[in-house]
Amino acid sequence: MAVETRKKMNVPITKPSLGEEEARAPYESIKSGWVTQGPKVAEFEKAVAAYVGAKHGVATTSCTTGLHLALATAGIGPGDEVIVPSFTFIASANAILYTGATVVFADIDPRTYNIDPNDIEHRITKKTKAIMPVDQIGLSCDMDPINAIAQNHGIDVVEDAAPAIGSDYKGHRTGSNAHQTVFSFHPRKVITTGEGGMITTDDDALADRARKLRAHGMSVSDLDRHTADRVIIEQYNELGFNYRMSDIQASIGLVQIRRLPELLRIRIEKAERYNRELPEIKGLEIPYAPPYATHTYQSYCLRLTKDCTLDREELMTNLLRRGVATRRGVMASHLEKTYTDRIGTVSLPVTEEATEHTMLIPLFATMTDEEQTYVIDALREELGSA
């Protein structure tokens, strides 16, 4: 049945999967009086660290503040350079600027949309202090060559895994494959705490410093002070930040991390349906899945090929009129004024081609079969059969 002859639906680009258990979760925190960072945050940190296979989790207010904190604990500052892909939400590069360091953009692999290790090599200088690979759209970067490059040059790796909790790299969960990894729990991600982030690491000293710096540099946490059997006078030995997650958020996160395997299963099933049916539509290329990694499908990213009968903006507009929300694939941060004003023109041809020809379509765990059928039919009506 053609889309025009059926009842119009409104299908959002994404929707968090939150239910009664998440709604009830904050009650105990509210009743206890711990509404800022407290025991639920500590419990959530342990749960995430255990899930990914890391020694430590350090919860933050967002992935952006987590990235800033991870860079700060690694000693990144003015005069340093950090290599990052441009094909990512601008927060990745912004976190580098917050430290006073210089952003060095690198190009991406045309199939995975993740940073190209070969291009990293070409951009390393004596000032390079770290690499920030980004697990774009929920797919882990090829971390072995990235870690090897870092080791060869004596530089650090801070993995921006904002959309990638639950993904695997060569049998190891994302969150255990870099010196520090940072996740996002924004509502667009696989699991959410409303806003929130998490650093995972095996480095005891970095984790300890991150916990201090996220709380204004306080020498001892509020939780430890309030549960001690003696008076503790805290000290502030260095400039810190207010990047603390609340127990209300963490209580929701504890429910979500328990549900993560099921949420991932549903997402993957829906992505596999797209993978089967969308190649039958003219001008669409489905996401590439490399053999070394599993995908969370935090978003479902299509590439419009030269056979596509509509340009991307026209297609997105037509789909919006049908009630199907879409988004451009991923921004090219180096083209934004924030960075053109600072670093001028950078040649990243693969990034620029990808940002012009990719598009995100709806995919979320609570998406019904009827909604997904509606999206597929809408694309078919607009573009025709291959």
Secondary structure, DSSP 8 states (H G I E B T S, - for coil): --GGGS----B-S------HHHHHTHHHHHHHT--SSSHHHHHHHHHHHHHHT-SEEEEES-HHHHHHHHHHHTT--TT-EEEEESBS-THHHHHHHHTT-EEEEE-B-TTT-SB-HHHHHHH--TTEEEE--B-GGGB---HHHHHHHHHHHT-EEEEE-TT-TT-EETTEETTSSSSEEEEE--TTSSS--SS-EEEEES-HHHHHHHHHHTBTTBSS-HHHHHH-SS-----B-S---B----HHHHHHHHHHHHHHHHHHHHHHHHHHHHHHHGGGBTTEE-----TTB-B--SSEEEEE-TT-SS-HHHHHHHHHHTTB--EES--BGGGSHHHHHHH-----HHHHHHHHHEEEE---TT--HHHHHHHHHHHHHHH-B-
